[in-house]
């Protein structure tokens, strides 16, 4: 049995994935891990490779989901993305970017905010 926060994380990532797919992106890989960290979703947007960080907050009392991605987290994401691209050099893409999908609220009423090219 998984802990509640892990189950919620899976639900939020699934909601974010469905949202991005409904907006034309296609999944390349979920939960890519390496020594530098993890990237929640790696997707293609036409010819661009997109590294997606999914963030969840129940409410905005202590800052929203997007405010939780500090410079240190951004650096970890960049290093992880570089590692992914080195290991998947056969993958064809024109450019790459980092997006954030901020999810707030409860599962029945998730509010999803997609920030393309967030940093």
Buried (B, 14 or more C-beta within 10 A) or exposed (E): EEEEEEEBBEBBBEBBBEBBEEEEBEEBEBEBEBEBBEBBBBBBBEEBBBBBBBBBBEEEEEEBBBEBBEEEBBEBBBBBBEBBBEEBEEEEBEEBBBBBBBBBBEEEEBEBBBBBEBB
